[in-house]
Amino acid sequence: MTASPTVRRRRIARELRQLRERAGMTLDVAARQLNMSKSNLSRIENAQIGIKPRDVRAALALYQVTGNDAEALIEIARGAQQRGWWQHYSDVLPEWFEFYVGLEAEAATLRTYEAEAVPGLLQTEAYAREVYRLTAGEDDIDRKVAARLRRQDVLRSDEPVELSVVLNEAVLLRPVSERSVMAEQLAHLEAATQLPNVTIQVLPFAAGGHPAMNSPYVILTFADAADAAVVYLENLTTGLALEEVAQVRSYSLVHERLRRLALDPASSLVRLKEASRYFT
């Protein structure tokens, strides 16, 4: 998996917040001592903006952190300043989505439910192009599609992400494009089920109501226990990362319930093949 500067930024943010609180300092006091505004320090501690290694060093001195502990955090801050591949697509990826891609790049597991479309990590080029055309028009479509396909490297890297997908049955049957595009996409999903790190389950119409009817989601966990799990939600204009333990637990329980309601992986593959025949 990629060493993601986004994950490093998130880690240093959490460490600095905890160290400040352990030192018994308010945001106001710490910001004054560090010659920065309260709002800037708050944004740093919430991983909304980065912090330079020299400023990390100043904060650690203020919080009386020295030696190996200090050097380890400064090294994390240096890593957070590196550029991820996704930043080369900043002209077509909104900042809020760059943040998500940075998390995705270092995730150990991804658990997701999709109600309307195939998840980006499993889309073919033609299907991705049509989804962008329908939702965002033709502007910069080649670069948007290229970025989406580049994201898929996490499935086939030396340490591939473990992907658990629950797909609403409607995803298989909704003709977002011409029949050949849909046939290719469903064949691609069939092939993906053969990857040892990918599990695809179809939630059939017969399952009826379920706890995620209004809320597609992605739950990300990381190999390093220091990096807390995240739930990512998205709409047309923005994305939201939920990091509270209770929030992550709620979505994790929902995902497990959806998996129980869905067809098992073998039956889901049968359903994929049936849907493929509809488009051939």
Secondary structure, DSSP 8 states (H G I E B T S, - for coil): ----HHHHHHHHHHHHHHHHHHTT--HHHHHHHTTS-HHHHHHHHTTSS---HHHHHHHHHHTT--HHHHHHHHHHHHHHTS--GGGGGTTTS-HHHHHHHHHHTTEEEEEEEESSS--GGG--HHHHHHHHHHHH-STTHHHHHHHHHHHGGGGSSSS--EEEEEEEHHHHH--SS-HHHHHHHHHHHHHHTTSTTEEEEEE-GGG---TTTT--EEEEEESSTTS--EEEEE-SS-EEEE--HHHHHHHHHHHHHHHHHS--HHHHHHHHHHHHHHT-
